[in-house]
């Protein structure tokens, strides 16, 4: 993917994220410097597109370190991640990314979902599907609960 495609896709991504009724309030509340955020996102897209290998555990740890405090403070869930990823994929498609690049980007984004805690409704559905053996004696889930420290 070339620089103009990524630049335009980044602009559209943020336009859609800020307009989204679920994501907009999270991003607005963080009061992030948009210039820095756009540069970071463009760089991130370039990095994802340049290397045809999965993200390493070290890269995921770095992203966890950078985004963990924001996730902890503003409580976005895997549902919010799915929305963000869908906006990103739609933006690169709209600006001419080839199908192979779109598929590659989707595969590279997938492990990042684990950085976000599960949506409470999703977590409740999983517990119901697993039955009573999925809970310990305190009634809480025996799983990791989507902690930010979970590995890939």
C-alpha positions in Angstrom: 0.0 0.0 0.0 1.4 3.4 -0.9 1.6 6.5 1.1 -1.4 8.4 -0.4 -3.7 5.3 0.1 -2.6 5.0 3.8 -2.9 8.8 4.4 -6.5 9.0 2.9 -7.5 5.7 4.6 -6.3 7.1 8.0 -8.3 10.3 7.5 -11.5 8.3 6.6 -10.8 5.9 9.5 -10.8 8.7 12.1 -13.7 10.5 10.5 -15.8 7.3 10.9 -14.5 6.5 14.4 -15.3 10.0 15.7 -18.7 9.8 14.1 -19.5 6.4 15.6 -21.8 6.7 18.6 -19.9 4.0 20.5 -16.3 4.9 19.6 -16.5 8.7 19.3 -17.0 9.3 23.0 -14.0 7.1 23.9 -11.7 8.9 21.5 -13.1 12.3 22.4 -12.7 11.6 26.1 -9.1 10.7 25.7 -8.3 14.2 24.3 -5.5 12.7 22.2 -3.5 15.0 20.0 -5.0 14.2 16.6 -1.9 15.0 14.7 0.1 12.6 16.7 -2.7 10.0 16.6 -2.9 10.2 12.8 0.8 9.9 12.4 0.9 6.9 14.7 -2.0 5.2 12.9 -0.4 5.8 9.5 2.9 4.4 10.6 1.1 1.4 12.1 -0.8 0.7 8.9 2.5 1.0 6.9 4.2 -1.4 9.4 1.4 -3.9 9.1 1.4 -3.8 5.3 5.2 -4.0 4.9 6.1 -7.2 6.6 4.4 -10.4 5.5 4.8 -12.2 8.9 2.6 -12.3 11.9 3.1 -9.9 14.8 5.7 -11.2 17.2 5.0 -11.5 20.9 7.4 -8.6 21.5 5.4 -6.4 19.1 2.2 -7.3 20.9 3.8 -6.6 24.3 4.8 -3.2 23.0 1.3 -2.4 21.8 -0.1 -3.6 25.1 2.3 -1.3 26.9 1.3 1.7 24.8 -2.5 1.1 24.6 -3.0 -0.7 28.0 -3.4 2.5 30.0 -6.0 3.9 27.6 -7.9 0.6 27.6 -7.8 0.5 31.4 -9.0 4.1 31.7 -11.7 4.2 29.0 -12.8 0.6 29.0 -13.2 -0.2 25.3 -13.9 -3.9 24.7 -13.4 -6.4 22.0 -16.6 -5.2 20.5 -15.0 -1.7 20.2 -11.9 -3.2 18.6 -14.1 -5.0 16.1 -15.7 -1.7 15.2 -12.3 0.0 14.8 -10.9 -2.8 12.7 -14.0 -2.8 10.4 -13.5 1.0 9.9 -9.9 0.5 9.1 -10.5 -2.3 6.6 -13.3 -0.4 4.9 -11.1 2.7 4.6 -8.2 0.8 3.0 -10.6 -1.0 0.7 -12.3 2.3 -0.3 -8.9 3.8 -1.2 -7.8 1.0 -3.5 -6.0 -1.6 -1.4 -5.8 -4.9 -3.3 -7.8 -7.8 -2.0 -4.6 -9.7 -0.9 -3.5 -6.6 1.1 -7.0 -6.4 2.8 -6.9 -10.1 3.8 -3.3 -9.7 5.0 -4.3 -6.7 7.1 -7.2 -8.6 8.6 -5.0 -11.5 9.6 -2.4 -9.1 11.2 -5.1 -7.2 13.2 -6.7 -10.3 14.6 -4.2 -10.9 17.5 -4.6 -7.3 18.7 -8.2 -8.2 19.7 -6.8 -10.0 22.7 -5.5 -6.7 24.1 -9.1 -5.7 24.8 -11.4 -7.3 27.4 -14.4 -9.2 26.2 -17.7 -7.3 25.9 -19.7 -8.1 29.1 -22.6 -9.5 27.0 -20.2 -11.6 25.0 -18.6 -12.9 28.2 -22.0 -13.7 29.7 -23.0 -15.7 26.6 -19.8 -17.6 26.7 -20.3 -18.5 30.3 -23.9 -19.7 29.6 -22.6 -21.8 26.7 -19.9 -23.4 28.9 -22.3 -24.1 31.8 -21.7 -24.1 35.5 -18.3 -25.8 35.4 -16.9 -22.6 33.8 -17.3 -20.8 37.1 -15.2 -21.2 40.2 -16.8 -21.3 43.7 -16.9 -17.5 43.9 -19.1 -17.4 40.8 -16.5 -15.7 38.6 -15.2 -17.0 35.3 -12.2 -19.2 35.5 -10.9 -17.7 32.3 -8.5 -14.8 32.0 -11.3 -12.3 31.5 -9.4 -10.7 28.6 -6.7 -9.2 30.8 -4.2 -7.0 29.0 -1.4 -9.3 29.9 -2.7 -12.3 28.0 -0.3 -13.5 25.4 -1.1 -14.4 21.8 
